[in-house]
Amino acid sequence: MSVHYTLNLRVFWPLVTGLCTAFVCLYHVLRGSGGARAEPPDGADGGFPLLKISVLLLLGYILLRCRHAVRQRFLPGSPRLGGHSTFAPRHFQEPSLDILLESYYEHEVRLSPHVLGHSKAHVSRIVGELVRAGRTRGSPGLIPGGTLALAFRGDFIQVGSAYEQHKIRRPDAFDVLVPLRLPPLVALEPRGLGAQPAVAPALHGCFVCALRAPPGASGGHWLRDCKPFAEGFCVDVRGRRLLSAALVLRWFQAHLQRSLATVRYSLEERCRVTLTPGGLEQPPTLHILPCRTDYGCCRLSMAVRLIPAVHVGDGVFLVAPPPPSSPAGPPSELPEGLRADALWGVNTARQEQKLLGWLQERAPPGACYLKCLQLLKALRDLGARGLDPKAAAQWGRVLSSYVLKTVLLAVLLYEKAPEQGWEEAHLGKRMDQLVRFLRDCLLGRQTLFHCVLGPGGAAAEVGPLPKVLREAAPVDLLAAFDGHARELVAARLLSTWRRLPQLLRAYGGPRYLARCSPPRSQRPQHTQGFPKDEP
């Protein structure tokens, strides 16, 4: 969403002229309908004021249009003068890349803190009422007895770019974790798949959760008491009961529907709320639409992804469903008898937020860490223009927002970037550093590890991690994509960065930065797939 609004003179002056003319006509109509008037004296023109005012308004509009045409004629580089200017060229230099980036950030990328704050507060109120209703309602009917069923813990955790201050354009999409409460007799034993040699690299970031007896419980009695829960939410893999992400997600969606039916009437005066069920790769989405009778500030249509989460300690959650493990979707065959519906993803948003806060404390005043990340996302969106749907989807999967955030954290933590070089004056240099580091990761010259599940991780900066993460193998975020796809994305990324000035003049920023159209040879070409010959 644009933050600054500019006046469009092509629309403004005709609108003002028309409104003034309409007001004058209305005035004379009302004046004439007030009753019979004396005849004007001879030689007097009763229509003089109306005619005179209309002519003056029309003349003023013509003069303004002529003034605009004269200014355009004598601008430097104007095609009417053959590219020659009557003014000194030193007064009309082309804007630098830093100026273009700053202008594009202010007009097309940066979010209004006011609008974002109101949107987050609105989401918090709606989701809070829904979660509290789900906690009170419980889960009737799914498991006999009800005491061994899942339930909402009663709180929610806001995650994602909107809550880390690097969201771009529109504050209309949010991610919220909904923690689940397990029965008292159920304990989990999570285990990462990255340490197993037979597991494909795309699954190194997935986890499985086996049921185990809590401390002090006897094995035979525990198995008997836990049987209803195991039959309702677990799958059997080689004699072990694993908590099923698919079964938990199915219960979660049904419980959300029941909870929404409870609070829908109380929400009707403020908004219209609907729930879209998820699938194998997406959690359910809550759609919040403002009511026409609600005149509150900054009411937008918003989509909130509600993600079921199981707490495993120290602010780390396992989430369902896990992120797509490969570009083609979930794997059809898994080693050691594993099943795709038993796989969980990991969410370390709390640790990543602590890491960003720690970096912000160390940063000098006016550092542009988050601005670089926002512009890197905008660069990705510019690079996707002109791609066919299949290539655009692959482009978005490789250059996901999480991958771009990890690139920034990797450069700040492991590349030993000088803190003095992250001021606003060095924005272009830092962007070039991020783009080239990402290109090296795509080409295999560098390995882009998960910022927490990496070699050494960020434990020293974010505090203690649970045992399941300390023992997990490092996770390469780009391992799921083949080398050819990564080479194509790297080539287009570098080409987009090199052509960025032309793209910004064509697609973004205020139009006064582009005084004339670029040459045809420099205009961005619209391709229908990934380039094959770009550098």
C-alpha positions in Angstrom: 0.0 0.0 0.0 1.4 3.4 -1.0 2.0 5.7 1.9 2.2 9.1 0.1 -0.5 10.4 -2.2 0.3 12.7 -5.1 -2.1 15.1 -6.9 -3.0 14.1 -10.4 -3.4 17.4 -12.2 -4.9 15.8 -15.3 -7.9 14.9 -13.2 -7.9 17.7 -10.6 -8.3 20.8 -12.8 -11.1 19.4 -15.1 -12.9 18.2 -11.9 -12.6 21.7 -10.3 -13.8 23.4 -13.5 -16.8 21.1 -13.7 -17.7 21.5 -10.0 -17.5 25.3 -10.2 -19.6 25.4 -13.3 -22.2 23.1 -11.7 -22.3 25.3 -8.6 -22.8 28.5 -10.6 -25.6 26.8 -12.7 -27.3 25.5 -9.5 -27.1 29.0 -8.0 -28.8 30.6 -10.9 -31.4 27.9 -11.1 -32.3 28.4 -7.5 -32.2 32.1 -7.8 -34.5 32.0 -10.8 -37.0 29.7 -9.1 -37.5 32.1 -6.1 -40.3 34.0 -7.8 -40.9 36.6 -10.4 -38.4 39.3 -10.6 -38.5 42.8 -12.1 -37.4 43.1 -15.6 -33.8 44.2 -15.9 -33.2 47.7 -17.2 -32.6 48.2 -20.8 -29.1 47.2 -21.9 -28.5 45.0 -18.9 -27.6 41.4 -19.4 -29.2 39.1 -16.8 -26.9 36.2 -17.9 -23.7 38.1 -17.6 -22.4 36.6 -14.3 -22.9 33.0 -15.4 -21.4 33.5 -18.8 -18.5 35.5 -17.5 -17.6 33.1 -14.8 -17.8 30.1 -17.1 -15.6 31.8 -19.7 -13.0 32.7 -17.0 -12.9 29.2 -15.7 -12.5 27.8 -19.1 -9.7 30.3 -19.9 -7.9 29.4 -16.7 -8.0 25.7 -17.5 -6.6 26.4 -21.0 -3.8 28.5 -19.6 -2.8 25.8 -17.1 -2.8 23.2 -19.9 -0.7 25.5 -22.1 1.7 26.0 -19.2 2.1 22.3 -18.7 2.8 21.8 -22.4 5.4 24.6 -22.4 7.2 23.0 -19.4 7.2 19.6 -21.1 8.6 21.2 -24.3 11.6 22.7 -22.6 12.4 19.8 -20.3 15.9 18.3 -20.8 16.0 15.3 -23.0 12.6 16.1 -24.6 12.0 14.3 -27.9 10.7 17.5 -29.4 14.1 19.1 -29.1 15.9 16.0 -30.4 17.4 15.2 -27.0 19.1 18.6 -26.6 18.3 20.9 -23.7 18.4 24.7 -23.6 19.5 24.4 -19.9 22.8 23.4 -18.5 22.9 19.6 -18.2 24.6 19.7 -14.8 21.3 20.9 -13.3 19.3 17.9 -14.6 21.4 14.8 -13.9 19.8 11.4 -14.0 18.9 10.2 -10.4 21.3 7.7 -8.9 20.4 4.2 -7.9 20.2 5.2 -4.2 17.7 8.0 -5.0 15.6 5.6 -7.1 15.6 3.0 -4.3 14.6 5.5 -1.7 11.8 6.9 -3.9 10.6 3.4 -4.7 10.7 2.4 -1.1 8.7 5.5 0.1 6.0 5.4 -2.7 5.5 1.6 -3.4 7.1 -0.5 -0.7 6.9 1.1 2.7 3.8 0.5 4.8 2.0 3.1 6.8 2.7 2.4 10.5 -0.8 3.8 11.3 -2.6 1.4 8.9 -0.5 -1.6 9.9 -1.1 -0.9 13.6 -4.8 -0.7 13.2 -4.9 -3.8 11.1 -2.9 -5.8 13.6 -5.1 -4.6 16.4 -8.3 -5.6 14.5 -6.8 -9.0 13.8 -5.9 -9.5 17.5 -9.4 -8.7 18.6 -11.1 -11.0 16.2 -8.7 -14.0 16.6 -8.7 -13.5 20.4 -12.5 -13.8 20.6 -12.4 -16.9 18.3 -9.7 -18.6 20.3 -11.3 -17.9 23.7 -14.6 -19.3 22.4 -12.7 -22.4 21.2 -11.1 -22.9 24.6 -14.5 -22.6 26.4 -16.4 -24.8 24.0 -13.9 -27.7 24.1 -14.1 -30.5 21.7 -17.4 -32.5 22.1 -18.2 -35.7 20.4 -14.9 -36.6 18.7 -13.5 -38.9 21.5 -15.6 -40.6 24.1 -15.1 -38.9 27.5 -13.7 -35.7 26.0 -10.9 -35.5 28.5 -8.3 -37.0 26.2 -9.1 -34.8 23.2 -7.2 -31.8 22.0 -8.2 -28.3 23.0 -7.2 -24.7 22.4 -4.7 -23.4 24.9 -6.5 -20.1 24.9 -3.8 -17.8 23.5 -2.3 -17.1 20.1 1.1 -16.1 18.8 1.5 -13.5 16.0 4.3 -14.4 13.6 5.4 -13.4 10.1 6.7 -10.3 8.4 3.8 -8.1 9.7 5.0 -8.5 13.2 8.8 -8.3 12.4 8.4 -4.8 10.7 9.4 -5.9 7.2 6.1 -6.4 5.5 5.7 -4.6 2.2 2.8 -3.0 0.3 -0.5 -4.1 1.8 -1.2 -5.1 5.4 -3.9 -7.6 4.4 -2.3 -11.0 5.1 -1.3 -12.3 8.6 0.0 -15.5 10.2 -1.2 -16.6 13.6 -0.1 -19.7 15.6 -2.9 -21.3 17.7 -1.2 -23.4 20.3 -3.0 -26.7 21.2 -3.3 -28.2 24.6 -2.5 -31.9 24.9 -4.2 -34.2 27.4 -2.3 -34.6 30.7 -1.6 -38.2 30.1 0.0 -37.5 26.7 3.7 -36.5 26.2 5.5 -36.1 22.9 8.9 -37.2 21.8 9.8 -35.1 18.7 12.6 -36.1 16.4 14.1 -34.4 13.4 14.6 -36.3 10.1 17.8 -34.5 9.1 20.1 -36.9 10.9 18.9 -39.9 8.9 21.0 -40.6 5.9 18.2 -42.2 3.9 16.0 -39.0 4.1 16.1 -36.7 1.1 17.5 -33.2 1.7 14.1 -31.7 1.1 12.8 -33.4 4.3 15.6 -32.4 6.6 13.5 -29.6 8.1 10.6 -32.0 9.0 9.9 -33.6 12.3 7.9 -36.6 13.7 6.2 -36.7 17.1 6.0 -40.1 18.9 3.7 -40.5 21.9 5.4 -41.5 25.2 4.2 -41.9 28.7 4.8 -38.9 31.0 7.2 -39.3 33.9 5.9 -41.5 36.7 3.2 -43.3 34.5 3.2 -47.0 34.3 3.4 -48.4 30.8 0.3 -50.8 30.8 -2.1 -48.4 32.4 -0.9 -45.5 30.2 -1.4 -47.5 27.0 -5.0 -48.3 28.1 -5.8 -44.8 29.1 -4.2 -43.2 26.1 -5.9 -45.5 23.6 -8.8 -43.1 22.7 -6.4 -40.3 22.0 -4.1 -42.5 19.9 -6.9 -43.8 17.8 -8.2 -40.3 17.1 -5.1 -38.4 16.4 -2.2 -40.8 15.7 -1.0 -43.1 12.9 0.9 -46.4 13.4 4.4 -46.5 11.9 6.3 -49.7 12.6 4.6 -50.2 15.9 5.0 -46.6 17.1 2.2 -44.2 17.5 3.1 -40.9 15.7 1.0 -37.8 16.1 -0.6 -37.2 12.7 -0.5 -33.6 11.4 -3.3 -34.4 8.9 -5.7 -35.7 11.6 -4.8 -32.8 13.9 -5.5 -30.3 11.1 -8.8 -31.9 10.3 -9.9 -31.6 13.9 -8.6 -28.1 14.1 -10.7 -27.0 11.1 -13.8 -28.5 12.5 -13.2 -26.9 15.9 -12.6 -23.5 14.3 -16.0 -23.8 12.5 -17.8 -24.6 15.7 -16.0 -21.7 17.5 -16.8 -19.3 14.7 -20.5 -20.2 14.9 -20.4 -19.2 18.6 -19.0 -15.7 18.0 -20.3 -14.9 14.6 -23.4 -13.0 15.9 -21.3 -10.8 18.2 -19.0 -9.9 15.3 -21.7 -9.0 12.8 -21.7 -5.3 13.8 -18.0 -4.9 13.2 -17.2 -7.2 10.3 -18.1 -10.3 8.3 -16.0 -13.3 9.1 -15.7 -16.5 7.0 -13.4 -19.5 7.2 -11.8 -21.2 4.2 -10.7 -24.8 5.0 -7.1 -25.6 4.3 -5.6 -28.7 2.6 -2.5 -30.8 2.6 -0.2 -27.8 2.1 -2.2 -24.9 3.5 -3.8 -24.2 7.0 -7.3 -22.8 7.2 -7.7 -19.1 6.4 -9.9 -16.6 8.3 -11.3 -13.9 6.0 -12.3 -10.6 7.7 -14.4 -8.3 5.6 -15.4 -4.8 7.0 -19.1 -4.1 7.2 -20.5 -1.1 5.3 -22.0 0.3 8.5 -18.6 0.2 10.2 -16.9 3.6 9.8 -13.8 2.7 11.9 -10.4 3.8 10.8 -8.3 1.7 8.4 -10.8 -1.1 7.8 -9.3 -3.5 5.2 -10.2 -6.9 3.9 -7.8 -9.2 5.6 -6.8 -12.9 5.4 -5.4 -14.5 8.5 -3.8 -18.0 8.3 -4.6 -19.9 11.5 -1.8 -22.5 12.0 -2.2 -25.2 14.6 0.9 -25.5 16.7 2.3 -27.9 19.4 4.7 -26.5 21.9 7.9 -28.4 22.3 9.7 -26.0 24.7 11.5 -22.6 24.8 9.1 -20.9 22.4 9.6 -23.5 19.6 6.5 -25.0 18.0 5.8 -27.8 15.6 3.2 -26.7 13.0 0.8 -28.5 10.7 0.9 -28.8 7.8 4.7 -28.7 7.2 6.0 -26.4 4.4 6.0 -28.1 0.9 9.0 -30.4 1.0 9.7 -30.2 -2.7 8.7 -28.0 -5.7 6.3 -30.7 -6.9 4.5 -31.1 -3.5 4.7 -33.7 -0.8 6.8 -36.8 -1.5 5.0 -40.0 -2.6 7.5 -42.3 -1.0 9.2 -41.9 2.4 12.0 -44.0 3.9 11.6 -46.3 6.9 7.9 -46.7 6.4 7.2 -43.0 7.2 3.9 -41.5 6.1 3.4 -38.0 4.7 0.5 -37.3 7.1 2.9 -37.8 10.1 5.3 -35.0 9.1 5.4 -31.7 11.0 7.1 -28.5 10.3 9.0 -26.4 12.8 8.4 -22.7 13.6 11.1 -20.7 15.3 9.5 -17.3 15.0 10.2 -16.4 18.6 13.9 -17.0 18.1 14.0 -15.1 14.9 12.3 -12.2 16.4 14.8 -12.2 19.3 17.6 -12.3 16.7 16.2 -9.3 14.8 15.8 -7.4 18.0 19.4 -8.3 19.1 20.7 -7.0 15.7 18.6 -3.9 16.0 20.2 -3.1 19.4 23.7 -3.5 18.0 22.9 -1.5 14.9 24.0 2.1 14.6 21.3 4.8 14.4 19.7 5.0 11.0 20.7 1.4 10.0 18.9 0.1 7.0 18.7 -3.6 7.7 14.9 -4.0 7.4 14.7 -1.5 4.5 17.2 -3.7 2.6 15.0 -6.8 3.3 11.9 -5.0 2.1 13.6 -3.8 -1.1 14.9 -7.3 -1.7 11.3 -8.6 -1.5 10.2 -5.8 -3.9 13.1 -6.8 -6.3 11.8 -10.4 -6.3 8.3 -9.1 -7.2 9.7 -7.0 -10.0 11.6 -10.1 -11.3 8.4 -12.1 -11.5 6.7 -9.7 -14.0 6.2 -11.2 -17.4 6.6 -14.8 -16.3 4.1 -17.5 -17.1 2.2 -18.9 -14.1 4.3 -22.0 -13.8 7.6 -20.1 -13.9 6.2 -17.4 -11.6 5.2 -20.1 -9.0 8.7 -21.7 -9.1 10.3 -18.2 -8.8 8.2 -17.5 -5.7 9.0 -20.8 -4.1 12.7 -20.5 -4.5 12.8 -16.8 -3.5 10.3 -17.1 -0.6 10.1 -14.4 2.0 11.7 -16.8 4.5 14.6 -17.4 2.2 15.2 -13.7 1.7 15.0 -13.0 5.5 17.6 -15.8 6.1 19.8 -14.2 3.5 19.8 -11.0 5.4 20.5 -12.7 8.7 23.3 -14.8 7.2 25.0 -11.7 5.8 24.7 -9.9 9.1 25.8 -12.8 11.3 28.3 -14.9 9.3 29.6 -12.6 6.6 30.9 -10.2 9.2 29.4 -7.1 7.5 30.8 -3.9 8.9 28.3 -2.2 11.1 29.4 1.2 9.8 28.4 0.3 6.3 24.7 -0.1 6.9 23.7 3.6 7.0 21.2 5.0 4.7 23.9 6.4 2.5 25.2 2.9 1.6 21.8 1.5 0.7 22.8 0.6 -2.9 26.0 -1.1 -1.8 24.3 -3.2 0.8 21.6 -4.2 -1.6 24.3 -5.3 -4.1 25.9 -7.4 -1.4 22.7 -9.1 -0.5 21.9 -9.9 -4.2 25.3 -11.3 -4.9 25.3 -13.4 -1.7 21.9 -14.8 -2.7 23.2 -15.5 -6.2 26.2 -17.4 -4.7 23.8 -19.5 -2.6 21.6 -20.3 -5.6 24.7 -21.4 -7.6 26.1 -23.6 -4.8 29.0 -21.4 -4.0 27.5 -20.7 -0.5 25.1 -22.8 1.6 22.0 -21.0 2.9 21.4 -22.7 6.3 18.4 -22.2 8.5 19.2 -19.4 10.9 18.4 -21.6 13.9 18.8 -25.1 12.5 22.2 -24.4 11.1 25.8 -25.2 12.0 26.2 -23.4 15.4 22.8 -21.7 14.8 22.1 -18.5 16.6 21.8 -20.0 20.1 24.3 -17.5 21.6 22.1 -14.6 20.5 18.5 -16.0 21.0 19.0 -17.9 24.2 18.6 -21.7 25.0 17.0 -24.0 22.5 15.1 -27.2 23.3 16.9 -30.5 23.0 15.1 -31.4 19.8 16.6 -28.5 18.0 20.1 -28.8 19.5 20.3 -32.3 18.2 18.7 -31.6 14.8 20.9 -31.7 11.7 21.6 -28.5 9.7 18.9 -27.6 7.2 19.8 -26.1 3.8 16.8 -24.0 2.7 17.6 -24.4 -1.0 18.3 -28.2 -1.0 14.8 -29.0 -2.3 15.4 -27.4 -5.7 17.5 -28.9 -8.5 20.5 -27.2 -9.8 19.0 -26.2 -13.2 16.1 -24.4 -11.5 18.5 -22.6 -9.2 20.7 -21.5 -12.0 17.8 -20.0 -13.9 16.5 -18.1 -10.9 20.1 -16.8 -10.2 20.4 -15.6 -13.8 17.1 -13.8 -13.7 17.8 -12.3 -10.3 21.1 -10.8 -11.4 19.5 -9.6 -14.6 16.7 -7.9 -12.7 19.2 -6.2 -10.4 21.3 -4.9 -13.3 18.2 -3.6 -15.1 16.7 -2.1 -11.9 16.9 1.6 -12.8 14.9 0.9 -16.0 12.4 -1.3 -14.1 11.9 1.4 -11.4 11.3 4.1 -14.0 8.8 1.8 -15.8 6.9 0.3 -12.8 7.3 2.3 -9.7 8.1 5.5 -8.0 6.9 9.0 -8.8 6.7 9.8 -12.5 8.9 12.9 -12.2 11.9 10.6 -11.9 11.3 9.4 -15.4 11.3 12.6 -17.5 11.2 10.7 -20.8 10.6 7.2 -21.9 13.7 4.9 -22.0 15.0 3.8 -25.4 13.2 0.8 -26.9 16.4 -1.2 -26.5 16.5 -0.6 -22.7 12.8 -1.2 -22.0 12.1 -4.3 -20.0 11.1 -7.3 -22.1 8.2 -9.4 -21.1 9.2 -13.0 -21.3 7.0 -16.0 -20.8 9.5 -18.1 -18.9 12.9 -18.1 -17.3 15.6 -16.6 -19.5 18.1 -19.0 -21.1 20.8 -16.6 -22.2 20.8 -14.0 -19.4 24.1 -13.6 -17.5 
